[in-house]
Amino acid sequence: MRLILQVLLAFTIAAGLGLGATWWSLTQASPPFGALAIGPWRAAPDVGGLGADPYLRARIARSGEAPLAYGDGLSFDATTDDAGRPLDAACDYRLEGDLPAARLWTLAAFTPTGGRLANPLGRFATSSAETVRMAGRPIVIELARDARPGDWLPLGGEGPFTLRLSLYDTALGTPLARAAPTALLAIIRGGCR
């Protein structure tokens, strides 16, 4: 009888540790293995292909997202600015820099749970199709509650948020481009309310 209780206890501990480790790996904010990091931006290049590890596949299934396939593009998420401070909807941000070659790119703000970040105008994203860019100059996009001249994405709500930059039809996700990634937009925090 004592042996049976010891076996049951060992099985319970092993099952608890295994399930706990699986739950922990599925709830982490960033991809656990094979992530591509460029400044504050993080991506999982293998998420839409056969090279995705089982944990990444489980996270995608759990979230209900439809990731970009390997040849379609690559999505980057940022939860901090360039100084490592969490993005906060009460602050203004300036995104500035160049992007790698892509047929199209989009930039959107989301809540930590994946919903669209509410704002009074109902404008949730911007893209390369509507961004004004001067020849030979970097892209500049302002994120703020109040209207700004130039390219502006309104912020609303309260607390932390996530920026998602999606590059469509780009070579950045290929293994060769991953070896020497180019810079993405810098995220510079301005004033906060």
MARLUMDO-929160 format. One record per residue: residue number from 0; x, y, z of N, C-alpha, C, O in turn. Coordinates in pm, whole numbers, plus 50000, padded with zeros to 5 digits. Atoms other than C-alpha are relative to their C-alpha. Layout:
N
nr, n.x, n.y, n.z, ca.x, ca.y, ca.z, c.x, c.y, c.z, o.x, o.y, o.z
NUM, X, Y, Z, X, Y, Z, X, Y, Z, X, Y, Z
...
***
This chain:
193
nr, n.x, n.y, n.z, ca.x, ca.y, ca.z, c.x, c.y, c.z, o.x, o.y, o.z
0, 50082, 49881, 50000, 50000, 50000, 50000, 50087, 50126, 50000, 50059, 50223, 49930
1, 49911, 49885, 49992, 50282, 50238, 50088, 50067, 50027, 49865, 50084, 50142, 49826
2, 49937, 49986, 50132, 50450, 50172, 49752, 49904, 50064, 49900, 49945, 50148, 49820
3, 50100, 49943, 50090, 50129, 50254, 49567, 49984, 50150, 50026, 49976, 50229, 49932
4, 50011, 49858, 49966, 50098, 50585, 49755, 50122, 50079, 49953, 50109, 50192, 49908
5, 49879, 49933, 50047, 50461, 50671, 49673, 49998, 50017, 49848, 50039, 50121, 49797
6, 50009, 49992, 50146, 50404, 50595, 49304, 49898, 50106, 49960, 49923, 50185, 49869
7, 50103, 49899, 50030, 50085, 50804, 49301, 50052, 50142, 50030, 50026, 50235, 49954
8, 49943, 49870, 49967, 50267, 51092, 49474, 50101, 50043, 49895, 50100, 50158, 49851
9, 49900, 49968, 50103, 50556, 51075, 49227, 49932, 50035, 49868, 49974, 50128, 49800
10, 50073, 49971, 50124, 50312, 51065, 48935, 49932, 50137, 50007, 49935, 50212, 49910
11, 50066, 49871, 49984, 50118, 51363, 49072, 50099, 50115, 49991, 50071, 50216, 49927
12, 49897, 49896, 50006, 50436, 51567, 49119, 50051, 50017, 49857, 50066, 50129, 49809
13, 49950, 49993, 50137, 50564, 51479, 48771, 49896, 50063, 49908, 49930, 50146, 49824
14, 50106, 49943, 50084, 50228, 51560, 48610, 49985, 50149, 50027, 49968, 50228, 49935
15, 50012, 49858, 49965, 50206, 51889, 48801, 50114, 50083, 49943, 50091, 50192, 49890
16, 49885, 49928, 50056, 50558, 51993, 48698, 49991, 50009, 49848, 50019, 50113, 49791
17, 50012, 50001, 50147, 50499, 51894, 48336, 49893, 50095, 49950, 49916, 50173, 49857
18, 50108, 49910, 50041, 50167, 52074, 48308, 50034, 50145, 50033, 50002, 50235, 49956
19, 49960, 49864, 49963, 50306, 52378, 48492, 50101, 50058, 49903, 50090, 50174, 49863
20, 49899, 49953, 50096, 50607, 52403, 48261, 49937, 50027, 49864, 49974, 50124, 49797
21, 50069, 49978, 50128, 50381, 52369, 47955, 49917, 50128, 50007, 49921, 50209, 49914
22, 50080, 49878, 49985, 50142, 52636, 48084, 50089, 50124, 49998, 50056, 50222, 49932
23, 49909, 49886, 49996, 50435, 52870, 48158, 50053, 50032, 49861, 50056, 50149, 49823
24, 49944, 49974, 50133, 50585, 52829, 47809, 49894, 50052, 49903, 49928, 50124, 49809
25, 50107, 49954, 50089, 50246, 52892, 47644, 49952, 50140, 50033, 49891, 50205, 49948
26, 50050, 49867, 49960, 50174, 53212, 47837, 50106, 50107, 50000, 50079, 50220, 50041
27, 49894, 49899, 50004, 50506, 53390, 47787, 49969, 50102, 49892, 49909, 50070, 49790
28, 50030, 49890, 50091, 50487, 53727, 47610, 50077, 49993, 49870, 50030, 50043, 49768
29, 49921, 50005, 50122, 50761, 53654, 47358, 50023, 49855, 49960, 50017, 49765, 50045
30, 49977, 50137, 50045, 50832, 53348, 47145, 50120, 49938, 50073, 50224, 50003, 50085
31, 49893, 50057, 49919, 51045, 53106, 47347, 50124, 49958, 49921, 50236, 49973, 49971
32, 49887, 50054, 50075, 51266, 52959, 47074, 50002, 50061, 49860, 49897, 50080, 49799
33, 49986, 49954, 50138, 51401, 53095, 46744, 49946, 50138, 49972, 49914, 50169, 49858
34, 50053, 49865, 50019, 51284, 53453, 46799, 50103, 50088, 49929, 50224, 50068, 49943
35, 49916, 49901, 50067, 51422, 53736, 46586, 49976, 50133, 50072, 49862, 50180, 50078
36, 50011, 49875, 49926, 51492, 54053, 46787, 50080, 50108, 49930, 50198, 50091, 49901
37, 49936, 49883, 50059, 51569, 54391, 46630, 49957, 50119, 50084, 49845, 50168, 50070
38, 50036, 49894, 49906, 51579, 54663, 46895, 49887, 49950, 50089, 49896, 49839, 50141
39, 50111, 50044, 49916, 51249, 54649, 47089, 49902, 49907, 49927, 49808, 49856, 49989
40, 50091, 50081, 50081, 51081, 54453, 46806, 50035, 49853, 50009, 50153, 49817, 50001
41, 49980, 50145, 49992, 51034, 54074, 46838, 49909, 49931, 49900, 49793, 49970, 49882
42, 50078, 50079, 50097, 50918, 53824, 46576, 50037, 49853, 50013, 50144, 49818, 50062
43, 49976, 50144, 50008, 50890, 53450, 46536, 49992, 49963, 49852, 49883, 49934, 49802
44, 50002, 50023, 50145, 50994, 53390, 46172, 49942, 49866, 49958, 49887, 49854, 49849
45, 50049, 50133, 50038, 50897, 53022, 46177, 49855, 49975, 50038, 49805, 49864, 50017
46, 50135, 50020, 49948, 50550, 53075, 46323, 49901, 49951, 49895, 49812, 49872, 49928
47, 50096, 50039, 50103, 50367, 53030, 45992, 50044, 49883, 49915, 49980, 49851, 49815
48, 49948, 50108, 50083, 50572, 52739, 45861, 50015, 49869, 50075, 49977, 49857, 50192
49, 49982, 50132, 49942, 50660, 52381, 45926, 50111, 49997, 50104, 50119, 49901, 50181
50, 49889, 49996, 49906, 50967, 52483, 46128, 49960, 50045, 50140, 50045, 50050, 50229
51, 50044, 49954, 49868, 50755, 52607, 46422, 50009, 49885, 50100, 49965, 49773, 50072
52, 49991, 50104, 49898, 50830, 52416, 46742, 49861, 49975, 50059, 49772, 50057, 50042
53, 50133, 50033, 49946, 50539, 52246, 46924, 49944, 50104, 50096, 49823, 50127, 50100
54, 50048, 49899, 49907, 50522, 52516, 47191, 49946, 50122, 49926, 49843, 50178, 49964
55, 50046, 49886, 50079, 50492, 52793, 46932, 49868, 49967, 49932, 49778, 50052, 49927
56, 50127, 50042, 50062, 50220, 52599, 46749, 49887, 50001, 50102, 49776, 50044, 50071
57, 50103, 50001, 49895, 50032, 52552, 47076, 49961, 50142, 50039, 49843, 50170, 50061
58, 50031, 49861, 49967, 50060, 52925, 47157, 49912, 50064, 49895, 49819, 50138, 49927
59, 50082, 49945, 50109, 49920, 53017, 46817, 49859, 49942, 50005, 49762, 50015, 49988
60, 50132, 50062, 49989, 49636, 52767, 46855, 49921, 50058, 50117, 49801, 50080, 50107
61, 50064, 49944, 49881, 49561, 52904, 47202, 49953, 50143, 49978, 49847, 50182, 50027
62, 50036, 49860, 50022, 49557, 53266, 47084, 49894, 50018, 49892, 49824, 50119, 49891
63, 50098, 49988, 50108, 49341, 53200, 46778, 50047, 50087, 49885, 49967, 50121, 49797
64, 49947, 49916, 50107, 49569, 53409, 46554, 50018, 49918, 49872, 50029, 49796, 49875
65, 49966, 50061, 50129, 49625, 53337, 46187, 50131, 50063, 49957, 50130, 50169, 49894
66, 49871, 49938, 50029, 49999, 53399, 46146, 50030, 50004, 49851, 49973, 49928, 49773
67, 49956, 49992, 50139, 50162, 53502, 45820, 50083, 49876, 49968, 50165, 49833, 50048
68, 49921, 50114, 50045, 50301, 53209, 45626, 50142, 50046, 49967, 50166, 50164, 49945
69, 49859, 49971, 50018, 50676, 53190, 45572, 50027, 50093, 49881, 50107, 50185, 49894
70, 49975, 49919, 50119, 50666, 53342, 45221, 49915, 50126, 49991, 49938, 50208, 49902
71, 50091, 49885, 50009, 50393, 53599, 45293, 50053, 50124, 50070, 50025, 50236, 50027
72, 49950, 49884, 49928, 50571, 53821, 45541, 50039, 49964, 50142, 50055, 49847, 50176
73, 49953, 50017, 49863, 50671, 53872, 45901, 49941, 50110, 50086, 49940, 50227, 50047
74, 50057, 49903, 49906, 50505, 54043, 46199, 50091, 50014, 50121, 50136, 49915, 50178
75, 49919, 49968, 49883, 50703, 54213, 46475, 49910, 50065, 50104, 49823, 50146, 50070
76, 50071, 49937, 49889, 50563, 54307, 46816, 50100, 50074, 50087, 50213, 50029, 50105
77, 49919, 49924, 49905, 50702, 54571, 47051, 49913, 50034, 50119, 49801, 50084, 50103
78, 50071, 49967, 49877, 50594, 54612, 47412, 50078, 50104, 50083, 50030, 50150, 50186
79, 49918, 49899, 49933, 50874, 54852, 47513, 50052, 50100, 49898, 50049, 50074, 49778
80, 49935, 49904, 50089, 51039, 55162, 47372, 50148, 49964, 49988, 50191, 49862, 50042
81, 49857, 50030, 50019, 51407, 55178, 47273, 50078, 50003, 50131, 50185, 49941, 50141
82, 49934, 49994, 49871, 51500, 55257, 47635, 49960, 49885, 50092, 50008, 49875, 50205
83, 50043, 50115, 49921, 51328, 54939, 47759, 49881, 50026, 50090, 49843, 49938, 50168
84, 50117, 49969, 49918, 51032, 55116, 47923, 49874, 49945, 49933, 49862, 49955, 49811
85, 50123, 50051, 50059, 50690, 54952, 47873, 49922, 50110, 49928, 49917, 50223, 49975
86, 50083, 49904, 50073, 50470, 55124, 47614, 49876, 50031, 50083, 49813, 49940, 50137
87, 50110, 49955, 49917, 50202, 55328, 47791, 49913, 50095, 49918, 49964, 50190, 49859
88, 50092, 49919, 50079, 49893, 55479, 47627, 49992, 50144, 50049, 49940, 50230, 49978
89, 50000, 49863, 49949, 49935, 55789, 47846, 50118, 50081, 49949, 50129, 50200, 49978
90, 49880, 49932, 50051, 50262, 55875, 47668, 49992, 50020, 49849, 49916, 49952, 49780
91, 49986, 49977, 50144, 50347, 56012, 47324, 50125, 49927, 49952, 50223, 49914, 50027
92, 49886, 50071, 50056, 50583, 55821, 47096, 50028, 50049, 49858, 49938, 50090, 49785
93, 49957, 49967, 50135, 50781, 55897, 46784, 50070, 49876, 49945, 50169, 49830, 50002
94, 49937, 50113, 50067, 50863, 55606, 46552, 50074, 50056, 49881, 50017, 50128, 49798
95, 49917, 49940, 50104, 51147, 55690, 46320, 50104, 49900, 49951, 50161, 49825, 50030
96, 49897, 50085, 50057, 51376, 55506, 46084, 49961, 49949, 49863, 49867, 49998, 49800
97, 50028, 50063, 50128, 51382, 55293, 45773, 49956, 49857, 50022, 49981, 49798, 50127
98, 50045, 50138, 49994, 51228, 54958, 45701, 50064, 49921, 49887, 50098, 49977, 49783
99, 49948, 50082, 50110, 51359, 54667, 45497, 49900, 49997, 49885, 49783, 50031, 49902
100, 50087, 50006, 50118, 51219, 54618, 45149, 49881, 49910, 50027, 49896, 49797, 50074
101, 50124, 50076, 49986, 50857, 54503, 45161, 49899, 50059, 49903, 49901, 50179, 49874
102, 50104, 49952, 50092, 50565, 54525, 44922, 49904, 50094, 50072, 49857, 50192, 50014
103, 50093, 49923, 49920, 50346, 54665, 45201, 50036, 49979, 50146, 50083, 49872, 50184
104, 49987, 50018, 49856, 50373, 54727, 45574, 49883, 50067, 50069, 49824, 50162, 50017
105, 50105, 49943, 49917, 50116, 54800, 45844, 50051, 50015, 50142, 50137, 49939, 50186
106, 49965, 49975, 49860, 50149, 54938, 46197, 49870, 50020, 50076, 49789, 50105, 50039
107, 50123, 49991, 49922, 49876, 54890, 46458, 50033, 49991, 50148, 50135, 49935, 50187
108, 49986, 50005, 49854, 49834, 54933, 46834, 49892, 49908, 50057, 49776, 49914, 50017
109, 50090, 50098, 49940, 49677, 54657, 47045, 50010, 50005, 50152, 50111, 50048, 50207
110, 49997, 50018, 49855, 49584, 54599, 47407, 50086, 49878, 50030, 50113, 49799, 49940
111, 49920, 50119, 49966, 49793, 54340, 47595, 49928, 49868, 49973, 49993, 49765, 49955
112, 50075, 50122, 50027, 49512, 54088, 47538, 49972, 49978, 49852, 49909, 49879, 49815
113, 50015, 50019, 50145, 49516, 54137, 47160, 49887, 50077, 49936, 49869, 50068, 49815
114, 50106, 49918, 50058, 49218, 54371, 47115, 50055, 50130, 49944, 50167, 50170, 49977
115, 49955, 49872, 50054, 49241, 54693, 46919, 50001, 50106, 50109, 49911, 50111, 50192
116, 49989, 49893, 49901, 49357, 54989, 47126, 49901, 50110, 49963, 49914, 50174, 49860
117, 50107, 49903, 50028, 49053, 55215, 47147, 50054, 50141, 49992, 50148, 50178, 50063
118, 49970, 49857, 50007, 49077, 55578, 47043, 49877, 50071, 49947, 49793, 50008, 49883
119, 50122, 49928, 50036, 48818, 55850, 46979, 49971, 50002, 49850, 49854, 50011, 49811
120, 50022, 49993, 50144, 48868, 55851, 46601, 49969, 49865, 49936, 49923, 49860, 49822
121, 50024, 50132, 50057, 48837, 55476, 46553, 50101, 49964, 49891, 50073, 49879, 49807
122, 49893, 50028, 50098, 49160, 55475, 46348, 50104, 49916, 50073, 50175, 49966, 50161
123, 49921, 50094, 49922, 49351, 55171, 46463, 50136, 49966, 49940, 50218, 49903, 50007
124, 49875, 50040, 50065, 49636, 55136, 46214, 50038, 50100, 49892, 49957, 50184, 49851
125, 49952, 49924, 50115, 49845, 55301, 45946, 50080, 49903, 49913, 50116, 49794, 49957
126, 49928, 50091, 50091, 50025, 55154, 45647, 50088, 50079, 49904, 50082, 50202, 49897
127, 49914, 49936, 50098, 50280, 55224, 45378, 49918, 50065, 49889, 49968, 50154, 49819
128, 50084, 49942, 50105, 49990, 55303, 45144, 49953, 50141, 50035, 49917, 50217, 49945
129, 50049, 49868, 49962, 49894, 55613, 45345, 50105, 50088, 50068, 50077, 50203, 50100
130, 49895, 49924, 49934, 50223, 55723, 45501, 50072, 50090, 49900, 50109, 50046, 49791
131, 49928, 49905, 50085, 50385, 56034, 45355, 50148, 49988, 50033, 50188, 49994, 50149
132, 49856, 50015, 49977, 50757, 55991, 45309, 50075, 50086, 49900, 50051, 50079, 49779
133, 49917, 49915, 50085, 51007, 56242, 45174, 50117, 49917, 49949, 50173, 49836, 50022
134, 49889, 50075, 50061, 51271, 56104, 44937, 50128, 50023, 50079, 50164, 50136, 50110
135, 49874, 49990, 49929, 51595, 56028, 45118, 49989, 50026, 50149, 50090, 50043, 50217
136, 50021, 49975, 49857, 51441, 56082, 45462, 49938, 49877, 50065, 49871, 49798, 49997
137, 50060, 50116, 49933, 51340, 55826, 45725, 49849, 50015, 50017, 49795, 50124, 50005
138, 50142, 50001, 49966, 50983, 55730, 45803, 49985, 50059, 50140, 50064, 50028, 50229
139, 50028, 49943, 49868, 50840, 55931, 46094, 49850, 49988, 50024, 49769, 50038, 49946
140, 50140, 50017, 49963, 50513, 55835, 46264, 49985, 50040, 50146, 50059, 49991, 50233
141, 50027, 49955, 49863, 50378, 56008, 46574, 49883, 49919, 50056, 49783, 49898, 49987
142, 50107, 50066, 49928, 50166, 55816, 46826, 49967, 50088, 50120, 50052, 50110, 50206
143, 50037, 49909, 49892, 49972, 56045, 47060, 49849, 50009, 50009, 49777, 49971, 49916
144, 50144, 49979, 49983, 49628, 56125, 47198, 49950, 50118, 49917, 49840, 50115, 49863
145, 50038, 49879, 50072, 49623, 56469, 47034, 50054, 49995, 49857, 50158, 49936, 49831
146, 49959, 49999, 50141, 49646, 56528, 46658, 50138, 50061, 49984, 50174, 50157, 50052
147, 49865, 49954, 50031, 49995, 56579, 46520, 50012, 50022, 49850, 49944, 49956, 49772
148, 49978, 49984, 50144, 50116, 56711, 46185, 50076, 49879, 49945, 50148, 49811, 50018
149, 49932, 50114, 50063, 50244, 56451, 45940, 49925, 49872, 50025, 49802, 49871, 50037
150, 50063, 50130, 49978, 50179, 56085, 45995, 49977, 49979, 50149, 50071, 49985, 50229
151, 50040, 50008, 49861, 49990, 56032, 46319, 49905, 49883, 50019, 49810, 49865, 49943
152, 50089, 50108, 49961, 49833, 55727, 46480, 49947, 50034, 50138, 50024, 50042, 50233
153, 50054, 49959, 49870, 49592, 55822, 46761, 50007, 49887, 50103, 49986, 49770, 50071
154, 50001, 50093, 49888, 49628, 55654, 47100, 49880, 50031, 50087, 49833, 50144, 50091
155, 50110, 49983, 49907, 49350, 55602, 47349, 50010, 49893, 50107, 50106, 49816, 50111
156, 49998, 50101, 49895, 49265, 55391, 47648, 50100, 50035, 50108, 50147, 50148, 50118
157, 49910, 49981, 49886, 49485, 55346, 47950, 50096, 49883, 50009, 50065, 49773, 49964
158, 49907, 50107, 49968, 49790, 55147, 48048, 50084, 49950, 49884, 50100, 50018, 49783
159, 49906, 50053, 50099, 50021, 54923, 47849, 49932, 49964, 49868, 49812, 49937, 49862
160, 50049, 50044, 50131, 49984, 54843, 47481, 50116, 49938, 49923, 50232, 49947, 49963
161, 49903, 50067, 50086, 50162, 54652, 47206, 49990, 50059, 49861, 49880, 50083, 49811
162, 49998, 49959, 50140, 50268, 54776, 46864, 50031, 49878, 49914, 50119, 49798, 49948
163, 49972, 50108, 50094, 50256, 54531, 46574, 50033, 50061, 49864, 49953, 50133, 49805
164, 49952, 49957, 50131, 50456, 54603, 46260, 50005, 49877, 49911, 50082, 49785, 49936
165, 50004, 50114, 50092, 50374, 54363, 45976, 50059, 50040, 49867, 50016, 50138, 49805
166, 49935, 49978, 50130, 50596, 54348, 45669, 49954, 49888, 49907, 49975, 49771, 49935
167, 50053, 50098, 50093, 50434, 54175, 45371, 50093, 49987, 49879, 50144, 50086, 49827
168, 49916, 50031, 50116, 50632, 54007, 45093, 50140, 50059, 50019, 50187, 50139, 49938
169, 49866, 49953, 49968, 50970, 54072, 45253, 50094, 49881, 50015, 50051, 49770, 50047
170, 49900, 50106, 49984, 51291, 53871, 45262, 50054, 49992, 50141, 50137, 49906, 50171
171, 49944, 49992, 49866, 51356, 53959, 45626, 49983, 49870, 50080, 50064, 49840, 50167
172, 50023, 50123, 49926, 51213, 53630, 45751, 50086, 49883, 49953, 50088, 49779, 50019
173, 49918, 50111, 50050, 51451, 53416, 45544, 50123, 49981, 50087, 50172, 50077, 50147
174, 49882, 50024, 49916, 51744, 53252, 45721, 50120, 50089, 49966, 50193, 50130, 50056
175, 49888, 49915, 50038, 51997, 53456, 45522, 49983, 50142, 50053, 50078, 50201, 50104
176, 50025, 49865, 49951, 51835, 53788, 45613, 50000, 50005, 50152, 50035, 50108, 50211
177, 49998, 50003, 49854, 51800, 53680, 45977, 50141, 50008, 50057, 50161, 50054, 50169
178, 49861, 50000, 49952, 52177, 53644, 46004, 50052, 50143, 50019, 50134, 50167, 50109
179, 49957, 49860, 49989, 52227, 54020, 45953, 49877, 50090, 49983, 49863, 50156, 49880
180, 50123, 49922, 50016, 51891, 54191, 46021, 50027, 50150, 49996, 50118, 50201, 50061
181, 49990, 49854, 50007, 51848, 54555, 45932, 49919, 50061, 50113, 49838, 49994, 50176
182, 50071, 49931, 49893, 51718, 54811, 46179, 49853, 50022, 49962, 49819, 50033, 49844
183, 50140, 49966, 50018, 51348, 54871, 46223, 49977, 50138, 50062, 50071, 50204, 50106
184, 50032, 49867, 49947, 51168, 55183, 46341, 50039, 50011, 50148, 50006, 49924, 50228
185, 49967, 49970, 49860, 51309, 55331, 46663, 49872, 50048, 50067, 49791, 50117, 50005
186, 50117, 49957, 49923, 51045, 55386, 46933, 50050, 50092, 50111, 50111, 50047, 50209
187, 49948, 49898, 49909, 51121, 55710, 47119, 49885, 50060, 50079, 49792, 50116, 50021
188, 50108, 49949, 49915, 50904, 55811, 47414, 50014, 50150, 50018, 50124, 50202, 50041
189, 50005, 49857, 49974, 50799, 56174, 47449, 49940, 50024, 50139, 49971, 49952, 50234
190, 50062, 49967, 49873, 50592, 56332, 47725, 49888, 49906, 50038, 49830, 49840, 49951
191, 50109, 50086, 49949, 50340, 56145, 47942, 49904, 50086, 50080, 49943, 50188, 50136
192, 50104, 49927, 49925, 50017, 56263, 48103, 49994, 49951, 50142, 49913, 49999, 50221
***
